[in-house]
Amino acid sequence: MHAAPVRGRSAAAALFAAALAAIALPAAPALANYPEREVRIIVPFPAGGTTDIAARVVAAELGKTWNKPVVVDNKAGAGGNVGTAEAARATADGYTLLMGTVSTHAINQSVYAKLPYDPVKDFVPVTLVIPVPNILELNPAFADRHGIRNVADLIKYLKANPGSVNMASTGNGTSTHLSGELFQNMTGTRMTHVPYKGSSPALTDVMAGSADLIFDNLPSSMAFLKSGKLRPLAVTGSQRSPALPDVPTMAEAGVAGYDASSWFGLLAPAGTPPAVVDKIQRDVAAALQLPAVRAQLQAQGATPSGNTPDQFKQFMAQETAKWAEVVKKSGAKVD
C-alpha cells in the first residue's frame, strides 16, 4: 500500500532533475561559441610601451583566429594600478582580459602600502606572453659629455656626482624603477628618480635630455637603440639578448649577481569559466608559435612563451617572492 507514493516521489524527483538539466543546457553553447562579440584587453600603461606592444600582437592574432574584434584599451595610471583594478572589477565572462606585468602582479604588492586589487584573488592566470630583459640606456649627449662609455664609467660618475643624474622610469614600483633601485643599492650610488606614466613619455624625455637615463623594457626601446637615439650600456637579465648580442649583461659589465628582468602575461577576472580560460590560452599559445609572430617579437628582444595557466600561476608566485627580496634590498616604497 505504501509502494505507490514512493514511486511517485521518485518520478517527481526524476522530473525535477530533468527540468534542472534543461535549464542548464543553454550555458553550454555559450562556452562552445566563445567569443560571440568583441573582446577587450586592458593595458594598464600608455600606448607605445612593451605592455601595449605585447597586447596588440596578441589582439591582432586572436582577432584573426576568432573572427571577432579584439581591442586594446589603454588605462594608465599609478604604476599600472588603475587599469589593473578596472580589470579586476570586470564581469568574469572572458570578454574583458588584462595584459598584466611583473609590476602589477609581482612587484606592486611589495612597494605599495595598499592596492585597489588583489593580484592573486582577483585574477585567474591565462598565459605568460613574453619575458623580456630591461636595458640600461643613456641619452647619447649626456654620455658623450661625461665620457660614459660603459657601466664602470657610469658608476664612477655617479659616485663623484651623487643625486645629480635623473633616472627616468615608467612609473613608481615598475620593473624599470626597481631595476634602477637595485643598481644603486648594489653599486653604492644615488640618482634622482623621475617617474613617468609609461615608456613613451619617459623615453621621450630621455632622448630630449630632460632625463639622463632609464632602465627600460627592451622591446619599447629597440627602435631608438637601433637609430642611435639611445645609448645602451647593459641588459639586466642573466644572459645577453640575441637582439643586441654586443651589449653585455649587467653582471658582465661588473655588477656581479645583478638580475632584474620583466614579463607580460594575459589574465582574466577571477571566476572566468575554466573552459573560456583554456580556449584563450590555447589560441594565444598557437599564435605565439607562428613564425611571423615569433620573428616579430624576437626582433624586439622578447621571447614568446604561451605556457599553461598552472605554469603561469607558479611562475608568478616565484616572481613575487623574488621581487619582494629586491624591494627589501632596495628599500623602495610608494605611499
Phi and psi in degrees as a GROMACS rama.xvg file:
@    title "Ramachandran Plot"
@    xaxis  label "Phi"
@    yaxis  label "Psi"
@TYPE xy
-96.4183  -2.85107  HIS-2
-70.2642  -38.9431  ALA-3
-60.0538  -46.299  ALA-4
-59.9315  -34.79  PRO-5
-63.5505  -43.9383  VAL-6
-63.7526  -35.0327  ARG-7
-64.9947  -42.9476  GLY-8
-65.3834  -39.1368  ARG-9
-63.5953  -42.0398  SER-10
-64.4295  -40.9933  ALA-11
-64.0939  -40.5296  ALA-12
-63.6772  -38.9681  ALA-13
-65.5687  -42.8915  ALA-14
-62.9283  -39.3026  LEU-15
-64.2626  -42.5211  PHE-16
-63.3598  -40.206  ALA-17
-64.5143  -38.8119  ALA-18
-64.4993  -41.6508  ALA-19
-62.2064  -41.5059  LEU-20
-63.2051  -39.6818  ALA-21
-65.4658  -38.5481  ALA-22
-63.9938  -36.8911  ILE-23
-76.677  -20.1391  ALA-24
-56.9993  -42.0784  LEU-25
-59.1074  -21.796  PRO-26
-70.5573  -31.0868  ALA-27
-63.1797  -49.9074  ALA-28
-58.9725  -31.4013  PRO-29
-60.9116  -40.59  ALA-30
-71.0724  -42.5759  LEU-31
-62.7025  -31.4194  ALA-32
-97.1306  5.13862  ASN-33
-62.0688  136.679  TYR-34
-91.297  147.286  PRO-35
-103.207  -3.37763  GLU-36
-154.679  -172.68  ARG-37
-60.429  138.779  GLU-38
-111.312  137.672  VAL-39
-111.898  133.436  ARG-40
-110.452  112.901  ILE-41
-78.9989  129.827  ILE-42
-111.012  116.007  VAL-43
-82.6047  23.7855  PRO-44
-141.019  164.939  PHE-45
-66.075  165.163  PRO-46
-63.0418  148.729  ALA-47
100.782  -19.5329  GLY-48
-84.4631  177.983  GLY-49
-66.6045  -35.3894  THR-50
-59.6374  -42.951  THR-51
-66.7064  -42.0898  ASP-52
-60.4749  -47.7409  ILE-53
-61.34  -43.5999  ALA-54
-64.7108  -39.9022  ALA-55
-71.6382  -33.4443  ARG-56
-64.2367  -47.2725  VAL-57
-63.455  -45.4551  VAL-58
-60.8015  -41.959  ALA-59
-62.4823  -43.6344  ALA-60
-73.4889  -39.6191  GLU-61
-65.8567  -36.276  LEU-62
-59.4616  -39.1166  GLY-63
-68.5418  -44.5161  LYS-64
-66.2062  -42.697  THR-65
-89.511  -16.4103  TRP-66
57.3939  36.7631  ASN-67
-138.248  150.776  LYS-68
-63.6122  134.328  PRO-69
-124.546  110.073  VAL-70
-107.753  148.648  VAL-71
-100.54  128.966  VAL-72
-120.637  105.717  ASP-73
-80.0319  119.767  ASN-74
-128.265  80.7969  LYS-75
-85.6228  159.709  ALA-76
139.044  143.654  GLY-77
55.1058  48.229  ALA-78
61.971  29.728  GLY-79
95.4085  -6.14684  GLY-80
-70.6616  -32.5874  ASN-81
-65.0972  -55.0501  VAL-82
-65.8785  -37.0152  GLY-83
-65.6377  -40.295  THR-84
-64.5616  -38.0202  ALA-85
-63.7462  -41.6707  GLU-86
-63.856  -38.121  ALA-87
-62.585  -31.2664  ALA-88
-86.7651  -8.25366  ARG-89
-69.6466  156.888  ALA-90
-60.926  134.619  THR-91
-87.5872  67.7955  ALA-92
-124.102  4.58012  ASP-93
90.2656  -1.67073  GLY-94
-97.2556  -4.43512  TYR-95
-130.134  122.689  THR-96
-122.769  168.406  LEU-97
-128.041  133.507  LEU-98
-89.3374  92.9146  MET-99
-79.736  165.774  GLY-100
-135.582  171.984  THR-101
-57.8217  -30.0636  VAL-102
-70.6881  -53.3143  SER-103
-68.2088  -29.0007  THR-104
-122.413  9.12986  HIS-105
-143.231  -26.2279  ALA-106
-104.613  -46.9676  ILE-107
-56.1052  -34.9109  ASN-108
-66.8125  -17.2161  GLN-109
-94.0029  -24.4552  SER-110
-103.534  -21.9067  VAL-111
-97.1528  137.16  TYR-112
-64.1013  -33.4097  ALA-113
-149.848  136.247  LYS-114
-110.239  149.157  LEU-115
-83.1788  13.7021  PRO-116
-156.01  161.333  TYR-117
-106.404  114.686  ASP-118
-62.514  -20.5031  PRO-119
-98.991  -53.4374  VAL-120
-71.99  -28.6938  LYS-121
-89.9826  -2.66784  ASP-122
-137.983  154.92  PHE-123
-116.418  129.195  VAL-124
-67.5861  141.859  PRO-125
-107.654  -62.8051  VAL-126
-166.9  147.513  THR-127
-74.0653  129.129  LEU-128
-92.791  -58.0472  VAL-129
-146.212  131.134  ILE-130
-92.6372  143.063  PRO-131
-142.639  150.647  VAL-132
-81.1424  158.275  PRO-133
-89.6132  167.474  ASN-134
-138.311  131.592  ILE-135
-80.4444  117.583  LEU-136
-137.762  146.98  GLU-137
-118.987  156.649  LEU-138
-64.1205  124.018  ASN-139
-58.4071  -39.7913  PRO-140
-64.8955  -39.7854  ALA-141
-62.3108  -45.2417  PHE-142
-62.0945  -44.8681  ALA-143
-67.2329  -38.9467  ASP-144
-62.9312  -32.0087  ARG-145
-111.567  11.3371  HIS-146
63.4689  36.5795  GLY-147
-95.1592  107.099  ILE-148
-108.21  -17.0788  ARG-149
-154.458  -179.398  ASN-150
-64.7884  -37.845  VAL-151
-61.1049  -41.1226  ALA-152
-63.5969  -40.4574  ASP-153
-63.9886  -45.09  LEU-154
-60.7686  -42.1317  ILE-155
-60.9519  -44.1106  LYS-156
-66.4604  -42.4213  TYR-157
-63.5035  -38.1766  LEU-158
-69.5373  -30.8031  LYS-159
-81.1899  -19.6852  ALA-160
-135.29  64.2654  ASN-161
-61.6821  130.154  PRO-162
80.9871  -4.00073  GLY-163
-85.7049  -16.9099  SER-164
-95.0302  130.703  VAL-165
-89.6132  117.773  ASN-166
-100.955  110.745  MET-167
-78.1884  155.905  ALA-168
-146.169  168.404  SER-169
-84.3549  6.33336  THR-170
145.266  155.709  GLY-171
-58.3074  131.213  ASN-172
82.0572  -2.63987  GLY-173
-76.2473  167.716  THR-174
-64.4254  -28.5981  SER-175
-69.8624  -34.1055  THR-176
-68.8037  -51.2608  HIS-177
-66.73  -31.821  LEU-178
-60.603  -41.7939  SER-179
-69.3215  -39.0378  GLY-180
-63.9889  -42.0442  GLU-181
-64.0344  -40.6288  LEU-182
-59.3262  -47.2293  PHE-183
-62.8712  -41.0232  GLN-184
-64.1713  -40.0648  ASN-185
-81.3076  -18.2302  MET-186
-110.325  -3.28517  THR-187
67.7279  34.6018  GLY-188
-116.398  171.078  THR-189
-142.859  127.125  ARG-190
-122.368  167.291  MET-191
-96.73  117.313  THR-192
-79.3167  129.442  HIS-193
-122.992  99.2836  VAL-194
-80.036  142.005  PRO-195
-120.49  176.856  TYR-196
-99.5802  50.5038  LYS-197
126.919  172.758  GLY-198
-66.6357  -45.0368  SER-199
-56.5398  -52.8606  SER-200
-66.8475  -33.6636  PRO-201
-66.7983  -46.4835  ALA-202
-65.2204  -37.8471  LEU-203
-57.5274  -44.1859  THR-204
-73.5089  -33.6115  ASP-205
-65.5111  -44.211  VAL-206
-67.6473  -30.3612  MET-207
-81.0589  -14.6278  ALA-208
94.476  1.54339  GLY-209
-70.7095  -29.4221  SER-210
-122.783  158.419  ALA-211
-97.5011  -33.8836  ASP-212
-157.149  169.567  LEU-213
-156.887  149.847  ILE-214
-102.632  83.3282  PHE-215
-95.9986  161.962  ASP-216
-65.1303  135.542  ASN-217
-59.1393  -45.5563  LEU-218
-57.1521  -40.2089  PRO-219
-73.457  -15.3986  SER-220
-103.115  -11.7761  SER-221
-54.7885  -47.4885  MET-222
-61.7411  -37.4376  ALA-223
-74.4473  -31.1362  PHE-224
-67.9934  -43.5335  LEU-225
-69.0596  -29.2446  LYS-226
-85.5709  -5.75987  SER-227
84.7811  7.3569  GLY-228
-78.0743  -15.4571  LYS-229
-131.552  147.72  LEU-230
-109.401  111.988  ARG-231
-79.5614  140.316  PRO-232
-114.52  -39.092  LEU-233
-165.792  150.097  ALA-234
-93.1712  153.642  VAL-235
-94.182  -4.03677  THR-236
-83.5376  -178.996  GLY-237
-82.3853  -12.6086  SER-238
-132.005  155.582  GLN-239
-65.9025  153.205  ARG-240
-86.7207  129.923  SER-241
-58.1176  -24.7925  PRO-242
-74.289  -23.9246  ALA-243
-136.817  68.1247  LEU-244
-64.0799  -19.7974  PRO-245
-88.6771  -6.33234  ASP-246
-91.3906  123.146  VAL-247
-72.7376  162.557  PRO-248
-75.1124  164.868  THR-249
-62.3279  -36.7062  MET-250
-64.6162  -42.7892  ALA-251
-64.5825  -29.9073  GLU-252
-81.5035  -1.32652  ALA-253
118.179  -5.33119  GLY-254
-102.391  83.2617  VAL-255
-61.816  135.092  ALA-256
85.7569  -1.35362  GLY-257
-76.2283  129.687  TYR-258
-158.189  112.705  ASP-259
-150.662  87.0753  ALA-260
-104.006  170.746  SER-261
-115.965  168.062  SER-262
-156.484  162.317  TRP-263
-140.921  130.207  PHE-264
-147.26  159.075  GLY-265
-92.4747  132.833  LEU-266
-131.882  160.425  LEU-267
-127.389  156.802  ALA-268
-58.2344  144.227  PRO-269
-55.9961  138.056  ALA-270
98.0908  -6.57748  GLY-271
-61.1338  132.532  THR-272
-54.1489  133.134  PRO-273
-54.7486  -34.9642  PRO-274
-63.8278  -37.0027  ALA-275
-69.827  -44.8548  VAL-276
-58.1815  -44.8691  VAL-277
-65.0548  -38.0827  ASP-278
-65.3416  -44.943  LYS-279
-60.6013  -45.5921  ILE-280
-59.5723  -46.3909  GLN-281
-62.086  -41.8513  ARG-282
-72.7115  -36.1956  ASP-283
-67.3815  -44.3254  VAL-284
-59.9138  -41.1951  ALA-285
-64.1925  -40.7848  ALA-286
-64.0872  -39.4069  ALA-287
-70.7651  -14.5169  LEU-288
-91.1846  -7.82317  GLN-289
-64.6894  131.883  LEU-290
-53.1106  -42.2459  PRO-291
-66.1421  -39.0597  ALA-292
-69.304  -44.172  VAL-293
-59.9284  -44.1324  ARG-294
-63.9582  -40.3243  ALA-295
-62.4653  -45.8222  GLN-296
-72.3222  -41.601  LEU-297
-65.4608  -32.9545  GLN-298
-65.397  -21.7593  ALA-299
-98.1743  6.67474  GLN-300
89.2424  13.048  GLY-301
-104.288  154.428  ALA-302
-115.086  112.346  THR-303
-61.6719  140.037  PRO-304
-117.293  -100.702  SER-305
95.6118  29.0498  GLY-306
-70.6989  175.681  ASN-307
-77.8555  162.842  THR-308
-56.5014  -41.304  PRO-309
-65.3111  -42.1296  ASP-310
-63.5873  -40.3678  GLN-311
-66.1608  -39.1546  PHE-312
-60.7683  -46.3828  LYS-313
-64.2216  -40.858  GLN-314
-61.006  -44.4545  PHE-315
-65.4092  -36.1486  MET-316
-63.8525  -41.8534  ALA-317
-64.7484  -42.1678  GLN-318
-66.5366  -37.7467  GLU-319
-61.2591  -43.5485  THR-320
-66.5379  -40.9506  ALA-321
-64.9589  -45.7775  LYS-322
-73.5927  -26.7723  TRP-323
-61.4724  -36.7869  ALA-324
-70.0049  -39.2836  GLU-325
-62.2083  -44.1139  VAL-326
-62.0579  -41.9395  VAL-327
-61.5864  -43.928  LYS-328
-66.965  -38.8268  LYS-329
-80.5328  -27.2207  SER-330
77.3477  11.7547  GLY-331
-69.8985  132.843  ALA-332
-144.272  149.706  LYS-333
-125.618  125.482  VAL-334
